[in-house]
Amino acid sequence: MRRKNRVLAYILVSVGAVVGGLMFAAGGFAIRTNSSGTPSTWSEATTLPPSTTVESTQAPPPTTAAPPAFTQHGEGTFRRASGNGRRIGTGRLLRYRVEVERGLEQEPAEVAQLVDSILADQRSWAASGQWAFQRSATGPVDFIVKLTSPDTVDRICGSYGLDTEGEASCRGQENVVINVKRWVLAIPAYHGDVDMYRHLVINHEVGHFLGKGHETCPGKGRPAPVMQQQIYGMGGCVPNGWPYPQGRKK
């Protein structure tokens, strides 16, 4: 009887150790392994057995939001924004069209509305009094604003001898080609302010169509010229997306 009692006691102790181990596991301590490499306790990062339920009062760790997605390779054909815009400005009239590559998430109507508002702003090119702008969905136009995937930007701009490396935008002849990657992510100097960057990229590439060349930063802390290649560095200037940041030219 004494031997049987010792055996029974040994079994009870062993079972208690196993149960205690599971209870210890529920506390969320780090994994420990025995000599065979098998986990002997379960951490919060380890999958618990299906029968084990853990209630925690701790707040979940903060999550880092993924950057917005963009389409790397579109279909190579375009959807045209419908309707006509109002005339903007008092100078020489330039008609334009807005198109979005098929396969991109952006809608032509939304892109056209934003392009219209940028060119109509009192800080944009119409402020000089030299040019007027009007969007037209039909008939001949002077230039075409095209929102395209990085691969298509490289193809179109490459046909004009320009190397955009999947990153930059360009202007070639009547095509004002906007890279959707930059349209969605902006550039590091703009700290995620995509609206301000969109002002820049439209005014910069339309500026090329108007015959404007590249400029450099005029001095540390000053607004970067809209024709500065800000994607390649600010040179000490601060971000600026307008040709006339102070408003209409006198």
C-alpha positions in Angstrom: 0.0 0.0 0.0 2.8 2.4 0.8 4.4 1.8 -2.6 1.0 2.3 -4.4 0.5 5.6 -2.4 3.9 6.9 -3.5 3.1 6.1 -7.1 -0.2 7.8 -6.9 1.4 10.8 -5.3 4.0 11.0 -8.0 1.2 10.9 -10.7 -0.7 13.7 -8.9 2.4 15.8 -8.6 3.2 15.3 -12.3 -0.3 16.3 -13.4 -0.1 19.3 -11.2 3.1 20.4 -12.7 1.6 20.2 -16.2 -1.5 22.2 -15.2 0.7 24.7 -13.4 2.8 25.0 -16.5 -0.3 25.9 -18.6 -1.4 28.4 -16.0 2.1 29.9 -15.9 1.9 30.1 -19.7 -1.2 32.2 -19.6 0.7 34.9 -17.8 2.5 35.8 -21.0 6.1 35.1 -20.1 8.8 34.6 -22.6 9.3 31.2 -24.3 11.6 28.8 -22.5 12.7 25.5 -24.1 13.8 22.3 -22.7 16.8 20.3 -23.8 14.9 18.9 -26.8 14.0 22.4 -28.1 10.3 22.1 -27.4 8.6 25.2 -25.9 8.0 24.6 -22.2 6.0 27.8 -21.7 3.9 29.9 -24.1 4.4 33.6 -24.7 2.0 36.1 -26.2 3.7 35.8 -29.5 3.3 32.0 -29.6 0.1 30.3 -30.8 -1.6 28.9 -27.7 -3.2 25.5 -27.8 -6.8 25.5 -29.1 -8.2 24.8 -25.7 -6.4 27.6 -24.0 -8.1 31.0 -23.6 -6.2 34.1 -22.4 -7.9 37.4 -21.4 -5.6 40.4 -21.4 -6.2 43.9 -20.1 -3.1 45.2 -21.9 -3.7 47.6 -24.9 -2.7 46.2 -28.3 0.6 47.5 -29.6 0.4 50.4 -32.0 0.3 49.6 -35.7 2.1 51.4 -38.5 -0.2 52.2 -41.4 1.0 50.9 -44.7 1.7 53.6 -47.4 -1.1 54.1 -49.9 -0.9 51.7 -52.8 -0.4 52.7 -56.4 -0.4 50.7 -59.7 3.1 50.0 -61.0 2.0 48.9 -64.5 -1.1 50.1 -66.2 -2.8 49.0 -69.4 -1.2 51.7 -71.6 -4.5 53.1 -72.8 -6.4 56.0 -71.3 -9.8 57.1 -70.0 -10.7 60.7 -70.8 -12.4 63.1 -68.3 -15.8 64.2 -69.8 -17.2 67.6 -69.9 -15.6 71.1 -70.3 -14.2 73.4 -67.8 -14.7 77.2 -67.5 -12.1 79.6 -68.9 -9.5 80.6 -66.4 -7.4 83.7 -66.8 -7.3 86.6 -69.4 -4.2 85.8 -71.5 -3.6 83.5 -74.5 -6.1 80.7 -74.3 -4.7 77.2 -74.0 -7.0 74.2 -74.1 -6.2 71.0 -72.3 -7.5 67.5 -71.7 -7.2 65.2 -68.7 -6.7 61.5 -69.1 -6.1 58.6 -66.6 -4.5 55.4 -67.6 -6.7 52.3 -67.5 -5.7 50.0 -64.6 -5.3 52.9 -62.2 -7.7 53.4 -59.2 -8.0 57.2 -59.8 -11.1 58.4 -61.6 -10.7 60.8 -64.5 -13.4 63.2 -63.2 -11.7 63.5 -59.8 -8.3 64.1 -61.3 -9.7 66.6 -63.8 -11.5 68.5 -61.0 -8.2 68.8 -59.1 -6.2 69.9 -62.2 -8.9 72.5 -63.0 -8.7 73.9 -59.4 -4.8 74.1 -59.5 -4.7 76.0 -62.8 -7.5 78.3 -61.6 -5.7 79.2 -58.4 -4.6 82.8 -58.1 -1.1 81.5 -57.4 -0.9 79.5 -60.6 0.3 80.3 -64.1 -2.8 82.3 -65.1 -1.9 84.8 -62.4 0.8 86.2 -64.8 -1.9 87.5 -67.2 -0.1 85.8 -70.1 -2.1 82.6 -70.3 -5.7 81.5 -69.9 -6.7 77.8 -69.6 -9.8 75.8 -70.3 -10.4 72.0 -70.2 -12.0 70.5 -73.2 -13.1 66.9 -73.5 -13.5 67.0 -77.3 -11.9 68.7 -80.2 -8.2 69.8 -80.5 -6.3 70.7 -77.4 -2.9 72.3 -76.8 -1.7 69.9 -74.1 -2.9 66.7 -72.3 -2.5 66.0 -68.6 -2.0 62.2 -68.3 -1.9 60.4 -65.0 0.0 57.2 -65.6 1.7 54.3 -63.9 5.5 54.5 -63.4 6.1 51.9 -66.1 4.1 53.9 -68.6 5.8 57.2 -67.5 9.1 55.6 -68.4 7.8 54.5 -71.8 6.3 57.8 -72.8 9.0 60.0 -71.4 11.7 57.6 -72.8 10.3 58.2 -76.2 11.4 61.9 -75.8 14.8 60.9 -74.6 14.0 61.5 -70.9 14.9 59.1 -68.1 12.3 59.2 -65.4 13.5 55.9 -63.7 9.9 55.1 -62.5 10.0 58.0 -60.1 9.7 61.4 -61.8 7.1 62.9 -64.1 7.8 64.7 -67.4 6.6 66.8 -70.3 7.1 65.8 -73.9 5.5 67.8 -76.7 1.8 68.1 -75.9 2.0 65.4 -73.1 2.1 66.5 -69.5 2.9 63.1 -67.9 2.2 62.7 -64.2 3.6 59.7 -62.3 0.9 58.1 -60.1 3.5 56.9 -57.6 4.4 60.5 -56.8 0.7 61.5 -57.1 -0.1 59.1 -54.3 3.1 59.3 -52.1 4.5 62.8 -52.9 8.2 63.2 -52.1 10.0 63.0 -48.8 10.5 66.8 -48.6 6.8 67.2 -48.5 6.3 65.0 -45.5 3.3 63.2 -46.9 1.4 66.4 -47.9 0.2 65.0 -51.2 -2.1 67.9 -52.0 0.9 70.4 -51.9 2.9 68.1 -54.0 0.2 67.8 -56.6 0.1 71.6 -56.9 3.9 71.4 -57.6 3.9 68.6 -60.2 1.0 70.1 -62.2 2.5 73.6 -62.2 6.0 72.3 -62.9 5.2 70.1 -65.9 2.7 72.7 -67.3 5.4 75.2 -66.8 7.6 73.2 -69.1 4.9 73.3 -71.7 4.8 77.1 -71.4 8.6 77.1 -72.1 9.9 77.4 -68.6 13.2 75.8 -67.8 14.6 74.5 -64.5 15.6 76.8 -61.7 17.6 76.4 -58.5 17.0 77.4 -54.9 17.6 81.1 -54.5 18.6 80.9 -50.8 18.2 78.8 -47.7 14.8 79.0 -46.1 13.2 80.6 -49.1 10.3 79.0 -51.1 11.6 76.7 -53.7 10.9 77.9 -57.3 8.1 75.8 -58.9 10.5 75.0 -61.7 13.1 73.6 -59.3 13.6 69.8 -59.6 12.4 69.4 -56.0 12.2 65.6 -56.3 16.0 65.6 -56.4 16.6 67.8 -53.4 15.5 71.2 -51.9 18.9 72.8 -51.8 18.0 74.6 -48.6 14.6 75.9 -49.8 11.3 75.0 -48.3 8.5 73.2 -50.3 6.4 75.3 -52.7 4.1 74.3 -55.4 3.1 77.6 -57.0 4.7 79.9 -59.6 3.4 83.0 -57.7 3.1 81.9 -54.1 2.3 85.5 -53.0 -0.7 85.6 -55.4 -1.5 87.3 -58.6 1.4 89.0 -60.3 1.2 92.8 -60.3 
